[in-house]
Amino acid sequence: MQSVLWRPMTTTDLPSVLAVAAVVHPDYPEEEAVFAERLGLFAKGCLVLAGDGGLRGYVVSHPWHRAAPPALNRLLGGLPAQAGSFYIHDLALLPGAGSSGAGWTTVASLVEIAARAGLPCLSLIAIDGSSGFWRRQGFRELHDPALAAKLASYDDAARYMERDLDPGAISTETKPI
């Protein structure tokens, strides 16, 4: 069995992150500058899954506005002074890495980061049929016509989802796939 470990992302990981993204999300390409900016803005929310054969996955996340996700492949320019959510920009795992439980363990870590930051929820855009995974992690889909323009930068199947957090409590109640 291959050993895997989540660790902080570094700028030297960016070429490998892009390679993983190309395999996992070929229909949702983003430029290296997008990943580099997120890493520079909130390094605590950028992790890579290192395995014996190289990177097996990554997660990019940061504080952001609630119900106002950034469009695909766009720079942020900065983080909001008053964030309303902890936004999971991307969680990508190469085939086989998900069966290690890596997805749900990183979600638990992100819940902890969000709770410690005092944010009321986590949010994301589910793509590629990943809504079921996110529902098992406690997320629910929100239907809001105001989100349509942001979701359009992905595709018609993209879904905005949120997971509320208990204020002041760190909850890691997630379920494996």
Disulfide bonds with the S-S distance in Angstrom:
none
